[in-house]
Amino acid sequence: MGNSRGNTWSLKHKILNPSQKAFWQFSFDEMGKYDIPAELYFIMNKTGQKDVYYVGHSEGTTAGFIAFSTYPELAKRVKMFCALSPVTTGSHATSPLIKITSVPEPLLRLAFGCKGTMHQIGFLKGPVTQLCTSLDKFCGHILCYIAGGNIKNLNTSRIDTYVAHSPAGTSVQNIIHWHQVIHADQFQAYDYGSKENMKKYNQSTPPAYPIEKISTPIAVWSGGCDKFADPKDMAKLLPRITNLIYHEHFPAWGHLDFIWGLDATEKMYRKIIELITKYF
């Protein structure tokens, strides 16, 4: 199980440290182009397996789409890509956290700086966890307000554990990249500005990720109350997946039901195992 670059559990680097600006110069683009391939090839080399299965949730699917559309040879070695609540644009996302994208990019940089953001503040972690131990349903309603879904499908006795580990943080550049794709309504690489884009991409605008070229069999699960992966965005994504082998939609699910939902095992995880067995 991998961790996204720059979160609480992924703050190490061979030559850089989190106090340096260069450490934070990444977004989900680098996660897809470097981190996912590195993780999968490491697993294959370590285990001797020639092929692997990839299961991603939320930004984990974002990185997967980038990796498998960028590297066809890697895509051939992935037997199946299970995309849980996939996010590629977020243009119709309704989460209050998405409102941050309405802020102009220069103001985002001014407010958050140029390093990391959304990491848990040490001295607040204990009190917040304790609060959600005592007021688990209150905290559960807040999570549902942010991500969608119904508190009845959450194990509220675990809410304190959830908030003790999330949000886990990311880079400001990653936040800005999401800001860009939401406003462009296009699943595209990071926009450095026309001059830098020419140097990096040999074109003035950032290139779109060619999802259509992915050869990997892809199975998708979506939620009708998902405030990050809205059904309208899903309707634009699904036709672009040329090797879509399965899609199931849960009308009542929000963004967190895919990982914490009480009915996730029966409704989804057993199906994932069934599909993995079928594509073994």
Residue, then its C-alpha position, 0 to 999 in steps of 0.5 A: m500500500g503506497n502513500s502519496r508523496g509529501n504526506t505525513w508518512s512520505l516526507k523522506h528524500k535521498i538528498l532533500n528535506p521538507s524544509q527546502k522549497a525544492f522538496w515540495q516542487f511536485s503535484f499529482d503529475e510527479m506522483g503518476k510519472y515517477d512514484i507509481p512506476a517506481e512503486l509497481y516496478f519495485i513490487m514486481n522486482k521484489t516479488g518476482q511477479k511479472d504483472v500486478y493489479y492496481v487499486g486506487h482511490s481518489e487521487g490514487t486513481t488520478a496518479g494511476f491514469i497518468a502513469f498508465s497513459t504515460y508508460p504503455e509498457l507499464a500499463k501492459r504489466v498491470k492486469m487490472f486497474c480498479a478505480l474507486s471514486p476516480v477524480t480527473t477534473g473535479s469541475h463539478a465537485t461540491s465539497p466545501l474544500i473545493k471552494i479554495t479553487s475559486v481563489p486566484e492562483p497568486l492569492l493561493r501562493l500568498a496564503f499557503g506559500c510554496k512548500g507543504t500544506m494541510h498537514q496536521i498541526g502537532f499540538l492540535k492532533g491530540p485535542v481534535t482526536q479527543l473531541c471526536t472520541s467524545l463527539d463522534k457523531f458530530c465529527g462524522h457529520i462534518l466528514c459527510y458534509i465535506a465528502g458526501g454520503n450518510i453518517k449511517n454508513l460510517n463506523t462512528s466509533r472509529i472517527d477519532t482514528y480517522v481524524a488522527h491520520s487525516p488530512a495527511g498533507t500535500s504540496v502547495q503545488n499539488i493544490i495549485h495543479w488541482h486549481q488549474v484542472i478544475h478551472a480548465d475543465q481538462f485533465q492536463a499536466y501542470d501549467y507553468g506558464s507559456k514560457e516554461n511550458m515551451k521548455k518543458y512540453n515543447q508547447s505553450t499550453p500543458p498537454a492533456y493526459p491521453i486516458e484513451k490510450i490506456s490498454t489496461p482493463i479498468a473497473v470503476w466504482s462511483g458514488g451519487c453523493d460524492k462531493f469530490a467525484d461528482p456524477k457529472d464529472m464521471a459522465k465525462l470520464l467514462p467514455r474516455i476509458t477505452n478498456l472499461i470492463y466494469h462500472e458500478h454506481f452507488p447512488a447513496w455513497g460519498h467519497l469516503d464510503f469507498i474506504w470506510g463505508l460499513d457496506a463497502t465489503e459486501k457491495m464493492y470489495r468482494k466484487i474487486i476480489e471476484l474481478i481480480t480472480k477473473y483476470f488472474 
